[in-house]
Amino acid sequence: MAWLQIGYGPVGQVAAALLGRAGHDVAVFERHESMYGLPRAGHIDHEITRVFQGVGAASFILQDAFRCSTYGWRNQHGDRLIDIDWSQEGVSGWASDYLIYQPYLENALDAAARRHPTVSIHQGWEAVEDSAPCRFRGSNLRTRSNKPAGAVEFRRAPYCARPLFNRCRWS
Ligand SMILES: Cc1cc2nc3c(=O)[nH]c(=O)nc-3n(C[C@H](O)[C@H](O)[C@H](O)COP(=O)(O)OP(=O)(O)OC[C@H]3O[C@@H](n4cnc5c(N)ncnc54)[C@H](O)[C@@H]3O)c2cc1C
């Protein structure tokens, strides 16, 4: 099955890797020219670690992660606002929580997606659509990019994945 995917943040990287692992043909379009390279997310739990395990990336990610057994918030006076005990094992077979550095995590997920020959990743392309988002599934998609139009072979894809819809810009 052929997929056209918009966005290549961590969710898009996992989606591409999972689709590729299942043998699907995936063309990913990401507006940034390269990986974002700055941390946003700070930690992951056992369930998402299991998802990363499923795409073959968990061991790489955990090389640069720290197991987090307590998590707390304090106000400016040092008064306790919240304390969470994460010292137990999670039911997914991993620690309850890990602190991560997102650029390293994304590098590992990027490698997991690129491992599949049916996944092609096109960075520096912003998807724009001239019709209602609900018609997106028809794959009448154009990209706006300063790359020459012939740089990417455009295929019609019957299915579309939008890992992050609300930041897409529709014109
Ligand atoms: C300041 C800050 C702190 C945060 N802290 C945490 C935290 O502590 N823990 C946590 O879990 N999360 C945190 N987050 C959220 C964190 O960003 C997300 O967990 C994670 O990055 C979301 O991944 P994503 O793939 O859904 O989205 P994104 O990382 O935003 O990826 C979406 C991608 O889609 C691309 N895209 C969008 N529209 C188009 C288009 N039209 N054409 C082409 N490409 C497009 C974007 O360029 C982007 O690369 C934080 C975010 C911020 C900003």
The ligand as an SDF file (V2000), in Angstrom:
LIG
                    3D

 53 58  0  0  0  0  0  0  0  0999 V2000
    9.0490   24.2430   24.4840 C   0  0  0  0  0  0  0  0  0  0  0  0
    8.5050   22.8350   24.3250 C   0  0  0  0  0  0  0  0  0  0  0  0
    8.6470   21.9360   25.3770 C   0  0  0  0  0  0  0  0  0  0  0  0
    8.1490   20.6360   25.2600 C   0  0  0  0  0  0  0  0  0  0  0  0
    8.3380   19.7590   26.2950 N   0  0  0  0  0  0  0  0  0  0  0  0
    7.8890   18.4900   26.1880 C   0  0  0  0  0  0  0  0  0  0  0  0
    8.1290   17.5170   27.2120 C   0  0  0  0  0  0  0  0  0  0  0  0
    8.7350   17.8100   28.2160 O   0  0  0  0  0  0  0  0  0  0  0  0
    7.6530   16.2480   27.0430 N   0  0  0  0  0  0  0  0  0  0  0  0
    6.9760   15.9040   25.9200 C   0  0  0  0  0  0  0  0  0  0  0  0
    6.5950   14.7380   25.7900 O   0  0  0  0  0  0  0  0  0  0  0  0
    6.7550   16.7740   24.9380 N   0  0  0  0  0  0  0  0  0  0  0  0
    7.1860   18.0530   25.0420 C   0  0  0  0  0  0  0  0  0  0  0  0
    6.9680   18.9480   24.0510 N   0  0  0  0  0  0  0  0  0  0  0  0
    6.2400   18.5070   22.9140 C   0  0  0  0  0  0  0  0  0  0  0  0
    7.1710   17.8840   21.9170 C   0  0  0  0  0  0  0  0  0  0  0  0
    7.4370   18.8430   20.9200 O   0  0  0  0  0  0  0  0  0  0  0  0
    6.5090   16.6890   21.3770 C   0  0  0  0  0  0  0  0  0  0  0  0
    6.5050   15.6360   22.3440 O   0  0  0  0  0  0  0  0  0  0  0  0
    7.0890   16.1210   20.0900 C   0  0  0  0  0  0  0  0  0  0  0  0
    8.1150   16.8810   19.5200 O   0  0  0  0  0  0  0  0  0  0  0  0
    5.9200   16.0880   19.1500 C   0  0  0  0  0  0  0  0  0  0  0  0
    6.2930   15.3120   18.0460 O   0  0  0  0  0  0  0  0  0  0  0  0
    5.4630   15.3870   16.7510 P   0  0  0  0  0  0  0  0  0  0  0  0
    6.1780   14.5100   15.7480 O   0  0  0  0  0  0  0  0  0  0  0  0
    4.0300   15.1280   17.0050 O   0  0  0  0  0  0  0  0  0  0  0  0
    5.4970   16.9260   16.3170 O   0  0  0  0  0  0  0  0  0  0  0  0
    6.7050   17.8350   15.8270 P   0  0  0  0  0  0  0  0  0  0  0  0
    7.9790   17.4920   16.5250 O   0  0  0  0  0  0  0  0  0  0  0  0
    6.2180   19.2470   15.9200 O   0  0  0  0  0  0  0  0  0  0  0  0
    6.8530   17.4150   14.2770 O   0  0  0  0  0  0  0  0  0  0  0  0
    5.9190   17.7800   13.2750 C   0  0  0  0  0  0  0  0  0  0  0  0
    6.6870   17.9980   11.9980 C   0  0  0  0  0  0  0  0  0  0  0  0
    5.7750   18.2600   10.9470 O   0  0  0  0  0  0  0  0  0  0  0  0
    6.3440   19.2320   10.1060 C   0  0  0  0  0  0  0  0  0  0  0  0
    5.2520   19.8650    9.3610 N   0  0  0  0  0  0  0  0  0  0  0  0
    4.1480   20.4560    9.8600 C   0  0  0  0  0  0  0  0  0  0  0  0
    3.3820   20.9240    8.8640 N   0  0  0  0  0  0  0  0  0  0  0  0
    4.0240   20.6150    7.7120 C   0  0  0  0  0  0  0  0  0  0  0  0
    3.7150   20.8230    6.3390 C   0  0  0  0  0  0  0  0  0  0  0  0
    2.6140   21.4670    5.9550 N   0  0  0  0  0  0  0  0  0  0  0  0
    4.5790   20.3750    5.3940 N   0  0  0  0  0  0  0  0  0  0  0  0
    5.7140   19.7380    5.7640 C   0  0  0  0  0  0  0  0  0  0  0  0
    6.0510   19.5100    7.0550 N   0  0  0  0  0  0  0  0  0  0  0  0
    5.2040   19.9440    8.0260 C   0  0  0  0  0  0  0  0  0  0  0  0
    7.0430   20.1810   11.0610 C   0  0  0  0  0  0  0  0  0  0  0  0
    8.0500   20.9300   10.4220 O   0  0  0  0  0  0  0  0  0  0  0  0
    7.6210   19.2130   12.0990 C   0  0  0  0  0  0  0  0  0  0  0  0
    8.9350   18.8050   11.8220 O   0  0  0  0  0  0  0  0  0  0  0  0
    7.4790   20.2420   24.1040 C   0  0  0  0  0  0  0  0  0  0  0  0
    7.3520   21.1440   23.0610 C   0  0  0  0  0  0  0  0  0  0  0  0
    7.8600   22.4230   23.1550 C   0  0  0  0  0  0  0  0  0  0  0  0
    7.7040   23.3910   21.9990 C   0  0  0  0  0  0  0  0  0  0  0  0
  1  2  1  0
  2  3  1  0
  2 52  2  0
  3  4  2  0
  4  5  1  0
  4 50  1  0
  5  6  2  0
  6  7  1  0
  6 13  1  0
  7  8  2  0
  7  9  1  0
  9 10  1  0
 10 11  2  0
 10 12  1  0
 12 13  2  0
 13 14  1  0
 14 15  1  0
 14 50  1  0
 15 16  1  0
 16 17  1  0
 16 18  1  0
 18 19  1  0
 18 20  1  0
 20 21  1  0
 20 22  1  0
 22 23  1  0
 23 24  1  0
 24 25  2  0
 24 26  1  0
 24 27  1  0
 27 28  1  0
 28 29  2  0
 28 30  1  0
 28 31  1  0
 31 32  1  0
 32 33  1  0
 33 34  1  0
 33 48  1  0
 34 35  1  0
 35 36  1  0
 35 46  1  0
 36 37  1  0
 36 45  1  0
 37 38  2  0
 38 39  1  0
 39 40  1  0
 39 45  2  0
 40 41  1  0
 40 42  2  0
 42 43  1  0
 43 44  2  0
 44 45  1  0
 46 47  1  0
 46 48  1  0
 48 49  1  0
 50 51  2  0
 51 52  1  0
 52 53  1  0
M  END
$$$$
